[in-house]
Amino acid sequence: MQAYKYDTKISEAGIISLPYEPQLFNMDVEVIIVPKAQPIQRKQTAVEHFLETWSGAFKDMTDEELDNAKYKYLKEKHK
């Protein structure tokens, strides 16, 4: 016996659509429905948020400009 597997969605009206398979016409079949697992949505961590926000923020700066920006920041921070 040959088995067929199709991924499909049950409509709001409860209808299941299957591909056109003439070899199955006028045959008794058994239908088993296995719900797919829903992906788990996880919260973004603080590190991921930081990286997303700041990645590439300084990519266009030269090393000297970056060093000057760091110096200025630290100087202001530790007044």
mmCIF file as gemmi writes it, N, C-alpha and C atoms, coordinates in Angstrom:
data_model
loop_
_atom_site.group_PDB
_atom_site.id
_atom_site.type_symbol
_atom_site.label_atom_id
_atom_site.label_alt_id
_atom_site.label_comp_id
_atom_site.label_asym_id
_atom_site.label_entity_id
_atom_site.label_seq_id
_atom_site.pdbx_PDB_ins_code
_atom_site.Cartn_x
_atom_site.Cartn_y
_atom_site.Cartn_z
_atom_site.occupancy
_atom_site.B_iso_or_equiv
_atom_site.pdbx_formal_charge
_atom_site.auth_seq_id
_atom_site.auth_asym_id
_atom_site.pdbx_PDB_model_num
ATOM 1 N N . MET Axp A 1 ? 0.848 -1.175 0 1 0 ? 1 A 1
ATOM 2 C CA . MET Axp A 1 ? 0 0 0 1 0 ? 1 A 1
ATOM 3 C C . MET Axp A 1 ? 0.896 1.241 0 1 0 ? 1 A 1
ATOM 4 N N . GLN Axp A 2 ? 0.611 2.161 -0.874 1 0 ? 2 A 1
ATOM 5 C CA . GLN Axp A 2 ? 1.368 3.399 -0.962 1 0 ? 2 A 1
ATOM 6 C C . GLN Axp A 2 ? 0.685 4.457 -0.1 1 0 ? 2 A 1
ATOM 7 N N . ALA Axp A 3 ? 1.492 5.239 0.619 1 0 ? 3 A 1
ATOM 8 C CA . ALA Axp A 3 ? 0.963 6.309 1.469 1 0 ? 3 A 1
ATOM 9 C C . ALA Axp A 3 ? 1.293 7.656 0.832 1 0 ? 3 A 1
ATOM 10 N N . TYR Axp A 4 ? 0.446 8.63 1.07 1 0 ? 4 A 1
ATOM 11 C CA . TYR Axp A 4 ? 0.638 9.987 0.561 1 0 ? 4 A 1
ATOM 12 C C . TYR Axp A 4 ? 0.63 10.938 1.738 1 0 ? 4 A 1
ATOM 13 N N . LYS Axp A 5 ? 1.539 11.896 1.708 1 0 ? 5 A 1
ATOM 14 C CA . LYS Axp A 5 ? 1.6 12.885 2.775 1 0 ? 5 A 1
ATOM 15 C C . LYS Axp A 5 ? 1.514 14.267 2.138 1 0 ? 5 A 1
ATOM 16 N N . TYR Axp A 6 ? 0.617 15.09 2.655 1 0 ? 6 A 1
ATOM 17 C CA . TYR Axp A 6 ? 0.442 16.447 2.154 1 0 ? 6 A 1
ATOM 18 C C . TYR Axp A 6 ? 0.422 17.402 3.338 1 0 ? 6 A 1
ATOM 19 N N . ASP Axp A 7 ? 1.078 18.519 3.175 1 0 ? 7 A 1
ATOM 20 C CA . ASP Axp A 7 ? 0.974 19.596 4.166 1 0 ? 7 A 1
ATOM 21 C C . ASP Axp A 7 ? -0.092 20.553 3.648 1 0 ? 7 A 1
ATOM 22 N N . THR Axp A 8 ? -1.082 20.803 4.469 1 0 ? 8 A 1
ATOM 23 C CA . THR Axp A 8 ? -2.181 21.678 4.063 1 0 ? 8 A 1
ATOM 24 C C . THR Axp A 8 ? -2.741 22.37 5.293 1 0 ? 8 A 1
ATOM 25 N N . LYS Axp A 9 ? -3.718 23.2 5.095 1 0 ? 9 A 1
ATOM 26 C CA . LYS Axp A 9 ? -4.331 23.931 6.2 1 0 ? 9 A 1
ATOM 27 C C . LYS Axp A 9 ? -5.843 23.741 6.135 1 0 ? 9 A 1
ATOM 28 N N . ILE Axp A 10 ? -6.452 23.557 7.276 1 0 ? 10 A 1
ATOM 29 C CA . ILE Axp A 10 ? -7.9 23.459 7.337 1 0 ? 10 A 1
ATOM 30 C C . ILE Axp A 10 ? -8.464 24.884 7.317 1 0 ? 10 A 1
ATOM 31 N N . SER Axp A 11 ? -9.365 25.143 6.397 1 0 ? 11 A 1
ATOM 32 C CA . SER Axp A 11 ? -9.902 26.498 6.243 1 0 ? 11 A 1
ATOM 33 C C . SER Axp A 11 ? -10.816 26.857 7.41 1 0 ? 11 A 1
ATOM 34 N N . GLU Axp A 12 ? -11.19 28.115 7.485 1 0 ? 12 A 1
ATOM 35 C CA . GLU Axp A 12 ? -12.119 28.594 8.509 1 0 ? 12 A 1
ATOM 36 C C . GLU Axp A 12 ? -13.453 27.84 8.435 1 0 ? 12 A 1
ATOM 37 N N . ALA Axp A 13 ? -13.803 27.386 7.236 1 0 ? 13 A 1
ATOM 38 C CA . ALA Axp A 13 ? -15.062 26.66 7.037 1 0 ? 13 A 1
ATOM 39 C C . ALA Axp A 13 ? -14.896 25.165 7.32 1 0 ? 13 A 1
ATOM 40 N N . GLY Axp A 14 ? -13.663 24.733 7.678 1 0 ? 14 A 1
ATOM 41 C CA . GLY Axp A 14 ? -13.425 23.329 7.983 1 0 ? 14 A 1
ATOM 42 C C . GLY Axp A 14 ? -13.122 22.477 6.764 1 0 ? 14 A 1
ATOM 43 N N . ILE Axp A 15 ? -12.727 23.098 5.672 1 0 ? 15 A 1
ATOM 44 C CA . ILE Axp A 15 ? -12.459 22.372 4.427 1 0 ? 15 A 1
ATOM 45 C C . ILE Axp A 15 ? -10.962 22.086 4.308 1 0 ? 15 A 1
ATOM 46 N N . ILE Axp A 16 ? -10.652 20.852 3.926 1 0 ? 16 A 1
ATOM 47 C CA . ILE Axp A 16 ? -9.255 20.447 3.689 1 0 ? 16 A 1
ATOM 48 C C . ILE Axp A 16 ? -9.08 20.296 2.19 1 0 ? 16 A 1
ATOM 49 N N . SER Axp A 17 ? -8.128 21.019 1.609 1 0 ? 17 A 1
ATOM 50 C CA . SER Axp A 17 ? -7.847 20.915 0.178 1 0 ? 17 A 1
ATOM 51 C C . SER Axp A 17 ? -6.647 20.002 -0.027 1 0 ? 17 A 1
ATOM 52 N N . LEU Axp A 18 ? -6.772 19.093 -0.992 1 0 ? 18 A 1
ATOM 53 C CA . LEU Axp A 18 ? -5.691 18.16 -1.32 1 0 ? 18 A 1
ATOM 54 C C . LEU Axp A 18 ? -5.319 18.315 -2.788 1 0 ? 18 A 1
ATOM 55 N N . PRO Axp A 19 ? -4.075 17.959 -3.151 1 0 ? 19 A 1
ATOM 56 C CA . PRO Axp A 19 ? -3.676 18.013 -4.557 1 0 ? 19 A 1
ATOM 57 C C . PRO Axp A 19 ? -4.491 17.023 -5.409 1 0 ? 19 A 1
ATOM 58 N N . TYR Axp A 20 ? -4.537 17.289 -6.675 1 0 ? 20 A 1
ATOM 59 C CA . TYR Axp A 20 ? -5.253 16.448 -7.636 1 0 ? 20 A 1
ATOM 60 C C . TYR Axp A 20 ? -4.491 15.139 -7.813 1 0 ? 20 A 1
ATOM 61 N N . GLU Axp A 21 ? -5.076 14.02 -7.4 1 0 ? 21 A 1
ATOM 62 C CA . GLU Axp A 21 ? -4.461 12.695 -7.505 1 0 ? 21 A 1
ATOM 63 C C . GLU Axp A 21 ? -5.468 11.724 -8.118 1 0 ? 21 A 1
ATOM 64 N N . PRO Axp A 22 ? -5.55 11.611 -9.44 1 0 ? 22 A 1
ATOM 65 C CA . PRO Axp A 22 ? -6.541 10.751 -10.092 1 0 ? 22 A 1
ATOM 66 C C . PRO Axp A 22 ? -6.457 9.287 -9.662 1 0 ? 22 A 1
ATOM 67 N N . GLN Axp A 23 ? -5.269 8.787 -9.296 1 0 ? 23 A 1
ATOM 68 C CA . GLN Axp A 23 ? -5.148 7.384 -8.901 1 0 ? 23 A 1
ATOM 69 C C . GLN Axp A 23 ? -5.905 7.087 -7.605 1 0 ? 23 A 1
ATOM 70 N N . LEU Axp A 24 ? -6.291 8.128 -6.867 1 0 ? 24 A 1
ATOM 71 C CA . LEU Axp A 24 ? -7.045 7.936 -5.626 1 0 ? 24 A 1
ATOM 72 C C . LEU Axp A 24 ? -8.555 8.093 -5.812 1 0 ? 24 A 1
ATOM 73 N N . PHE Axp A 25 ? -8.973 8.478 -7.005 1 0 ? 25 A 1
ATOM 74 C CA . PHE Axp A 25 ? -10.398 8.705 -7.253 1 0 ? 25 A 1
ATOM 75 C C . PHE Axp A 25 ? -11.189 7.422 -7.002 1 0 ? 25 A 1
ATOM 76 N N . ASN Axp A 26 ? -12.343 7.58 -6.376 1 0 ? 26 A 1
ATOM 77 C CA . ASN Axp A 26 ? -13.292 6.498 -6.131 1 0 ? 26 A 1
ATOM 78 C C . ASN Axp A 26 ? -12.714 5.398 -5.233 1 0 ? 26 A 1
ATOM 79 N N . MET Axp A 27 ? -11.75 5.777 -4.365 1 0 ? 27 A 1
ATOM 80 C CA . MET Axp A 27 ? -11.159 4.818 -3.431 1 0 ? 27 A 1
ATOM 81 C C . MET Axp A 27 ? -11.533 5.216 -2.008 1 0 ? 27 A 1
ATOM 82 N N . ASP Axp A 28 ? -11.69 4.228 -1.152 1 0 ? 28 A 1
ATOM 83 C CA . ASP Axp A 28 ? -11.851 4.508 0.271 1 0 ? 28 A 1
ATOM 84 C C . ASP Axp A 28 ? -10.473 4.821 0.831 1 0 ? 28 A 1
ATOM 85 N N . VAL Axp A 29 ? -10.366 5.882 1.626 1 0 ? 29 A 1
ATOM 86 C CA . VAL Axp A 29 ? -9.08 6.277 2.206 1 0 ? 29 A 1
ATOM 87 C C . VAL Axp A 29 ? -9.258 6.539 3.695 1 0 ? 29 A 1
ATOM 88 N N . GLU Axp A 30 ? -8.171 6.482 4.404 1 0 ? 30 A 1
ATOM 89 C CA . GLU Axp A 30 ? -8.164 6.813 5.823 1 0 ? 30 A 1
ATOM 90 C C . GLU Axp A 30 ? -7.425 8.138 5.968 1 0 ? 30 A 1
ATOM 91 N N . VAL Axp A 31 ? -8.015 9.073 6.677 1 0 ? 31 A 1
ATOM 92 C CA . VAL Axp A 31 ? -7.412 10.395 6.868 1 0 ? 31 A 1
ATOM 93 C C . VAL Axp A 31 ? -7.02 10.539 8.331 1 0 ? 31 A 1
ATOM 94 N N . ILE Axp A 32 ? -5.759 10.865 8.567 1 0 ? 32 A 1
ATOM 95 C CA . ILE Axp A 32 ? -5.266 11.117 9.924 1 0 ? 32 A 1
ATOM 96 C C . ILE Axp A 32 ? -4.791 12.559 9.96 1 0 ? 32 A 1
ATOM 97 N N . ILE Axp A 33 ? -5.257 13.328 10.93 1 0 ? 33 A 1
ATOM 98 C CA . ILE Axp A 33 ? -4.869 14.736 11.048 1 0 ? 33 A 1
ATOM 99 C C . ILE Axp A 33 ? -3.914 14.88 12.223 1 0 ? 33 A 1
ATOM 100 N N . VAL Axp A 34 ? -2.732 15.416 11.926 1 0 ? 34 A 1
ATOM 101 C CA . VAL Axp A 34 ? -1.717 15.662 12.957 1 0 ? 34 A 1
ATOM 102 C C . VAL Axp A 34 ? -1.409 17.155 12.945 1 0 ? 34 A 1
ATOM 103 N N . PRO Axp A 35 ? -1.864 17.899 13.967 1 0 ? 35 A 1
ATOM 104 C CA . PRO Axp A 35 ? -1.573 19.342 14.009 1 0 ? 35 A 1
ATOM 105 C C . PRO Axp A 35 ? -0.067 19.58 14.097 1 0 ? 35 A 1
ATOM 106 N N . LYS Axp A 36 ? 0.391 20.575 13.368 1 0 ? 36 A 1
ATOM 107 C CA . LYS Axp A 36 ? 1.807 20.947 13.422 1 0 ? 36 A 1
ATOM 108 C C . LYS Axp A 36 ? 2.075 21.737 14.69 1 0 ? 36 A 1
ATOM 109 N N . ALA Axp A 37 ? 3.258 21.55 15.231 1 0 ? 37 A 1
ATOM 110 C CA . ALA Axp A 37 ? 3.66 22.311 16.423 1 0 ? 37 A 1
ATOM 111 C C . ALA Axp A 37 ? 3.845 23.772 16.029 1 0 ? 37 A 1
ATOM 112 N N . GLN Axp A 38 ? 3.33 24.651 16.845 1 0 ? 38 A 1
ATOM 113 C CA . GLN Axp A 38 ? 3.476 26.085 16.602 1 0 ? 38 A 1
ATOM 114 C C . GLN Axp A 38 ? 4.845 26.532 17.109 1 0 ? 38 A 1
ATOM 115 N N . PRO Axp A 39 ? 5.561 27.36 16.349 1 0 ? 39 A 1
ATOM 116 C CA . PRO Axp A 39 ? 6.871 27.836 16.818 1 0 ? 39 A 1
ATOM 117 C C . PRO Axp A 39 ? 6.706 28.666 18.095 1 0 ? 39 A 1
ATOM 118 N N . ILE Axp A 40 ? 7.623 28.475 19.003 1 0 ? 40 A 1
ATOM 119 C CA . ILE Axp A 40 ? 7.588 29.207 20.273 1 0 ? 40 A 1
ATOM 120 C C . ILE Axp A 40 ? 8.22 30.576 20.063 1 0 ? 40 A 1
ATOM 121 N N . GLN Axp A 41 ? 7.474 31.591 20.403 1 0 ? 41 A 1
ATOM 122 C CA . GLN Axp A 41 ? 7.991 32.951 20.302 1 0 ? 41 A 1
ATOM 123 C C . GLN Axp A 41 ? 8.72 33.278 21.601 1 0 ? 41 A 1
ATOM 124 N N . ARG Axp A 42 ? 9.979 33.637 21.487 1 0 ? 42 A 1
ATOM 125 C CA . ARG Axp A 42 ? 10.722 33.957 22.7 1 0 ? 42 A 1
ATOM 126 C C . ARG Axp A 42 ? 11.019 35.443 22.736 1 0 ? 42 A 1
ATOM 127 N N . LYS Axp A 43 ? 11.167 35.935 23.948 1 0 ? 43 A 1
ATOM 128 C CA . LYS Axp A 43 ? 11.457 37.356 24.12 1 0 ? 43 A 1
ATOM 129 C C . LYS Axp A 43 ? 12.915 37.614 23.757 1 0 ? 43 A 1
ATOM 130 N N . GLN Axp A 44 ? 13.148 38.779 23.214 1 0 ? 44 A 1
ATOM 131 C CA . GLN Axp A 44 ? 14.497 39.176 22.856 1 0 ? 44 A 1
ATOM 132 C C . GLN Axp A 44 ? 15.275 39.508 24.128 1 0 ? 44 A 1
ATOM 133 N N . THR Axp A 45 ? 16.484 38.987 24.227 1 0 ? 45 A 1
ATOM 134 C CA . THR Axp A 45 ? 17.293 39.264 25.409 1 0 ? 45 A 1
ATOM 135 C C . THR Axp A 45 ? 17.885 40.67 25.319 1 0 ? 45 A 1
ATOM 136 N N . ALA Axp A 46 ? 18.371 41.143 26.451 1 0 ? 46 A 1
ATOM 137 C CA . ALA Axp A 46 ? 18.966 42.477 26.497 1 0 ? 46 A 1
ATOM 138 C C . ALA Axp A 46 ? 20.192 42.549 25.586 1 0 ? 46 A 1
ATOM 139 N N . VAL Axp A 47 ? 20.971 41.478 25.557 1 0 ? 47 A 1
ATOM 140 C CA . VAL Axp A 47 ? 22.172 41.463 24.706 1 0 ? 47 A 1
ATOM 141 C C . VAL Axp A 47 ? 21.776 41.521 23.233 1 0 ? 47 A 1
ATOM 142 N N . GLU Axp A 48 ? 20.766 40.736 22.838 1 0 ? 48 A 1
ATOM 143 C CA . GLU Axp A 48 ? 20.313 40.757 21.448 1 0 ? 48 A 1
ATOM 144 C C . GLU Axp A 48 ? 19.775 42.132 21.067 1 0 ? 48 A 1
ATOM 145 N N . HIS Axp A 49 ? 19.047 42.756 21.988 1 0 ? 49 A 1
ATOM 146 C CA . HIS Axp A 49 ? 18.521 44.097 21.721 1 0 ? 49 A 1
ATOM 147 C C . HIS Axp A 49 ? 19.668 45.091 21.541 1 0 ? 49 A 1
ATOM 148 N N . PHE Axp A 50 ? 20.66 45.01 22.415 1 0 ? 50 A 1
ATOM 149 C CA . PHE Axp A 50 ? 21.817 45.898 22.324 1 0 ? 50 A 1
ATOM 150 C C . PHE Axp A 50 ? 22.53 45.716 20.984 1 0 ? 50 A 1
ATOM 151 N N . LEU Axp A 51 ? 22.79 44.456 20.622 1 0 ? 51 A 1
ATOM 152 C CA . LEU Axp A 51 ? 23.496 44.184 19.375 1 0 ? 51 A 1
ATOM 153 C C . LEU Axp A 51 ? 22.699 44.648 18.161 1 0 ? 51 A 1
ATOM 154 N N . GLU Axp A 52 ? 21.401 44.43 18.196 1 0 ? 52 A 1
ATOM 155 C CA . GLU Axp A 52 ? 20.55 44.865 17.089 1 0 ? 52 A 1
ATOM 156 C C . GLU Axp A 52 ? 20.565 46.387 16.959 1 0 ? 52 A 1
ATOM 157 N N . THR Axp A 53 ? 20.551 47.068 18.098 1 0 ? 53 A 1
ATOM 158 C CA . THR Axp A 53 ? 20.514 48.528 18.101 1 0 ? 53 A 1
ATOM 159 C C . THR Axp A 53 ? 21.841 49.141 17.668 1 0 ? 53 A 1
ATOM 160 N N . TRP Axp A 54 ? 22.941 48.583 18.17 1 0 ? 54 A 1
ATOM 161 C CA . TRP Axp A 54 ? 24.232 49.214 17.982 1 0 ? 54 A 1
ATOM 162 C C . TRP Axp A 54 ? 25.129 48.575 16.932 1 0 ? 54 A 1
ATOM 163 N N . SER Axp A 55 ? 24.78 47.437 16.385 1 0 ? 55 A 1
ATOM 164 C CA . SER Axp A 55 ? 25.621 46.814 15.352 1 0 ? 55 A 1
ATOM 165 C C . SER Axp A 55 ? 25.782 47.756 14.168 1 0 ? 55 A 1
ATOM 166 N N . GLY Axp A 56 ? 27.008 47.995 13.821 1 0 ? 56 A 1
ATOM 167 C CA . GLY Axp A 56 ? 27.295 48.832 12.665 1 0 ? 56 A 1
ATOM 168 C C . GLY Axp A 56 ? 27.179 50.322 12.911 1 0 ? 56 A 1
ATOM 169 N N . ALA Axp A 57 ? 26.894 50.744 14.15 1 0 ? 57 A 1
ATOM 170 C CA . ALA Axp A 57 ? 26.723 52.178 14.42 1 0 ? 57 A 1
ATOM 171 C C . ALA Axp A 57 ? 28.01 52.945 14.174 1 0 ? 57 A 1
ATOM 172 N N . PHE Axp A 58 ? 29.144 52.309 14.357 1 0 ? 58 A 1
ATOM 173 C CA . PHE Axp A 58 ? 30.432 52.992 14.223 1 0 ? 58 A 1
ATOM 174 C C . PHE Axp A 58 ? 31.238 52.466 13.031 1 0 ? 58 A 1
ATOM 175 N N . LYS Axp A 59 ? 30.612 51.766 12.113 1 0 ? 59 A 1
ATOM 176 C CA . LYS Axp A 59 ? 31.342 51.127 11.023 1 0 ? 59 A 1
ATOM 177 C C . LYS Axp A 59 ? 31.983 52.118 10.052 1 0 ? 59 A 1
ATOM 178 N N . ASP Axp A 60 ? 31.439 53.316 9.934 1 0 ? 60 A 1
ATOM 179 C CA . ASP Axp A 60 ? 31.981 54.289 8.99 1 0 ? 60 A 1
ATOM 180 C C . ASP Axp A 60 ? 33.035 55.199 9.613 1 0 ? 60 A 1
ATOM 181 N N . MET Axp A 61 ? 33.359 54.985 10.892 1 0 ? 61 A 1
ATOM 182 C CA . MET Axp A 61 ? 34.355 55.822 11.565 1 0 ? 61 A 1
ATOM 183 C C . MET Axp A 61 ? 35.749 55.235 11.372 1 0 ? 61 A 1
ATOM 184 N N . THR Axp A 62 ? 36.725 56.131 11.255 1 0 ? 62 A 1
ATOM 185 C CA . THR Axp A 62 ? 38.118 55.668 11.221 1 0 ? 62 A 1
ATOM 186 C C . THR Axp A 62 ? 38.518 55.273 12.638 1 0 ? 62 A 1
ATOM 187 N N . ASP Axp A 63 ? 39.627 54.583 12.767 1 0 ? 63 A 1
ATOM 188 C CA . ASP Axp A 63 ? 40.107 54.186 14.095 1 0 ? 63 A 1
ATOM 189 C C . ASP Axp A 63 ? 40.352 55.411 14.973 1 0 ? 63 A 1
ATOM 190 N N . GLU Axp A 64 ? 40.896 56.466 14.373 1 0 ? 64 A 1
ATOM 191 C CA . GLU Axp A 64 ? 41.178 57.683 15.14 1 0 ? 64 A 1
ATOM 192 C C . GLU Axp A 64 ? 39.879 58.334 15.622 1 0 ? 64 A 1
ATOM 193 N N . GLU Axp A 65 ? 38.875 58.414 14.751 1 0 ? 65 A 1
ATOM 194 C CA . GLU Axp A 65 ? 37.584 58.99 15.143 1 0 ? 65 A 1
ATOM 195 C C . GLU Axp A 65 ? 36.925 58.155 16.239 1 0 ? 65 A 1
ATOM 196 N N . LEU Axp A 66 ? 37.047 56.862 16.132 1 0 ? 66 A 1
ATOM 197 C CA . LEU Axp A 66 ? 36.467 55.971 17.14 1 0 ? 66 A 1
ATOM 198 C C . LEU Axp A 66 ? 37.177 56.141 18.48 1 0 ? 66 A 1
ATOM 199 N N . ASP Axp A 67 ? 38.501 56.217 18.46 1 0 ? 67 A 1
ATOM 200 C CA . ASP Axp A 67 ? 39.254 56.432 19.692 1 0 ? 67 A 1
ATOM 201 C C . ASP Axp A 67 ? 38.892 57.779 20.33 1 0 ? 67 A 1
ATOM 202 N N . ASN Axp A 68 ? 38.744 58.806 19.518 1 0 ? 68 A 1
ATOM 203 C CA . ASN Axp A 68 ? 38.368 60.124 20.035 1 0 ? 68 A 1
ATOM 204 C C . ASN Axp A 68 ? 36.967 60.103 20.652 1 0 ? 68 A 1
ATOM 205 N N . ALA Axp A 69 ? 36.042 59.375 20.022 1 0 ? 69 A 1
ATOM 206 C CA . ALA Axp A 69 ? 34.683 59.268 20.546 1 0 ? 69 A 1
ATOM 207 C C . ALA Axp A 69 ? 34.696 58.541 21.89 1 0 ? 69 A 1
ATOM 208 N N . LYS Axp A 70 ? 35.484 57.48 21.992 1 0 ? 70 A 1
ATOM 209 C CA . LYS Axp A 70 ? 35.6 56.737 23.255 1 0 ? 70 A 1
ATOM 210 C C . LYS Axp A 70 ? 36.192 57.629 24.343 1 0 ? 70 A 1
ATOM 211 N N . TYR Axp A 71 ? 37.248 58.368 23.991 1 0 ? 71 A 1
ATOM 212 C CA . TYR Axp A 71 ? 37.902 59.253 24.953 1 0 ? 71 A 1
ATOM 213 C C . TYR Axp A 71 ? 36.929 60.318 25.454 1 0 ? 71 A 1
ATOM 214 N N . LYS Axp A 72 ? 36.209 60.93 24.516 1 0 ? 72 A 1
ATOM 215 C CA . LYS Axp A 72 ? 35.254 61.978 24.892 1 0 ? 72 A 1
ATOM 216 C C . LYS Axp A 72 ? 34.17 61.41 25.811 1 0 ? 72 A 1
ATOM 217 N N . TYR Axp A 73 ? 33.649 60.216 25.481 1 0 ? 73 A 1
ATOM 218 C CA . TYR Axp A 73 ? 32.62 59.596 26.306 1 0 ? 73 A 1
ATOM 219 C C . TYR Axp A 73 ? 33.131 59.323 27.719 1 0 ? 73 A 1
ATOM 220 N N . LEU Axp A 74 ? 34.31 58.729 27.817 1 0 ? 74 A 1
ATOM 221 C CA . LEU Axp A 74 ? 34.858 58.385 29.131 1 0 ? 74 A 1
ATOM 222 C C . LEU Axp A 74 ? 35.19 59.645 29.933 1 0 ? 74 A 1
ATOM 223 N N . LYS Axp A 75 ? 35.667 60.677 29.252 1 0 ? 75 A 1
ATOM 224 C CA . LYS Axp A 75 ? 35.991 61.941 29.928 1 0 ? 75 A 1
ATOM 225 C C . LYS Axp A 75 ? 34.735 62.552 30.532 1 0 ? 75 A 1
ATOM 226 N N . GLU Axp A 76 ? 33.625 62.547 29.795 1 0 ? 76 A 1
ATOM 227 C CA . GLU Axp A 76 ? 32.351 63.074 30.291 1 0 ? 76 A 1
ATOM 228 C C . GLU Axp A 76 ? 31.809 62.214 31.432 1 0 ? 76 A 1
ATOM 229 N N . LYS Axp A 77 ? 31.964 60.908 31.291 1 0 ? 77 A 1
ATOM 230 C CA . LYS Axp A 77 ? 31.419 59.981 32.28 1 0 ? 77 A 1
ATOM 231 C C . LYS Axp A 77 ? 32.108 60.115 33.636 1 0 ? 77 A 1
ATOM 232 N N . HIS Axp A 78 ? 33.407 60.388 33.63 1 0 ? 78 A 1
ATOM 233 C CA . HIS Axp A 78 ? 34.188 60.401 34.871 1 0 ? 78 A 1
ATOM 234 C C . HIS Axp A 78 ? 34.636 61.814 35.275 1 0 ? 78 A 1
ATOM 235 N N . LYS Axp A 79 ? 33.812 62.811 35.067 1 0 ? 79 A 1
ATOM 236 C CA . LYS Axp A 79 ? 34.119 64.189 35.466 1 0 ? 79 A 1
ATOM 237 C C . LYS Axp A 79 ? 34.207 64.295 36.952 1 0 ? 79 A 1
